[in-house]
């Protein structure tokens, strides 16, 4: 599921593909951070923080607000393994 979200997003939940900004391998570019290889717990925490708007980021707020816990877990696990 994590790979699916990363590569394609979830259209029904208005969640865009992560790779559109973070790159096909999660490498990031310029101000867009690298995601690949980050610790899963760190990524989970950041996605929750963005979804609750506890961290300033106008792009990530709408991209994470509709994500379920299992989707965040799957995406974080996928990214941490790459």
C-alpha positions as CSV (number, residue, x, y, z in Angstrom):
1,X,0.0,0.0,0.0
2,X,2.8,2.4,0.8
3,X,4.3,2.1,-2.7
4,X,0.9,2.6,-4.2
5,X,0.3,5.8,-2.3
6,X,3.8,7.1,-3.0
7,X,3.6,6.4,-6.7
8,X,-0.1,7.1,-7.4
9,X,-1.6,8.8,-4.4
10,X,-5.2,8.1,-3.5
11,X,-7.6,9.8,-5.8
12,X,-10.7,9.1,-3.8
13,X,-9.2,10.8,-0.7
14,X,-7.7,13.7,-2.7
15,X,-4.2,12.6,-1.8
16,X,-1.6,13.3,-4.6
17,X,1.3,11.0,-5.5
18,X,4.2,11.8,-3.2
19,X,6.7,11.2,-6.0
20,X,5.3,14.2,-7.9
21,X,7.3,16.5,-5.5
22,X,9.7,14.2,-3.7
23,X,11.0,12.4,-6.8
24,X,10.6,8.9,-8.2
25,X,12.9,7.5,-5.6
26,X,12.2,9.9,-2.7
27,X,15.4,11.7,-3.3
28,X,14.0,15.2,-2.9
29,X,15.2,18.3,-4.7
30,X,16.1,21.7,-3.5
31,X,13.6,22.8,-0.8
32,X,11.7,19.5,-1.2
33,X,13.2,17.1,1.4
34,X,14.5,13.6,0.8
35,X,12.2,11.0,2.2
36,X,13.9,7.7,1.2
37,X,15.8,6.1,4.0
38,X,14.4,8.2,6.7
39,X,13.4,6.4,9.9
40,X,9.8,5.2,9.7
41,X,8.9,6.6,13.2
42,X,10.2,10.0,12.1
43,X,8.1,9.9,8.9
44,X,5.0,8.8,10.7
45,X,5.4,11.6,13.3
46,X,5.9,14.2,10.6
47,X,2.9,13.1,8.6
48,X,0.6,13.2,11.7
49,X,2.0,16.7,12.6
50,X,1.3,17.9,9.1
51,X,-2.2,16.4,9.1
52,X,-3.1,18.2,12.3
53,X,-1.5,21.4,11.1
54,X,1.0,21.5,14.0
55,X,3.9,22.1,11.6
56,X,3.8,25.0,9.1
57,X,3.6,23.7,5.5
58,X,0.9,24.9,3.2
59,X,1.6,22.1,0.7
60,X,1.7,19.1,3.2
61,X,-1.4,20.1,5.2
62,X,-3.9,19.3,2.5
63,X,-1.9,16.3,1.2
64,X,-2.0,14.6,4.6
65,X,-5.3,15.7,6.2
66,X,-7.3,12.8,4.7
67,X,-4.8,10.0,5.4
68,X,-5.8,7.2,7.7
69,X,-3.4,5.7,10.2
70,X,-2.8,2.5,8.3
71,X,-2.0,4.6,5.2
72,X,0.5,6.7,7.1
73,X,2.1,3.5,8.5
74,X,2.3,1.9,5.1
75,X,3.8,4.9,3.5
76,X,6.4,5.5,6.2
77,X,7.4,1.8,6.1
78,X,7.8,1.9,2.3
79,X,9.9,5.0,2.4
80,X,12.1,3.8,5.3
81,X,12.9,0.6,3.3
82,X,14.1,2.6,0.2
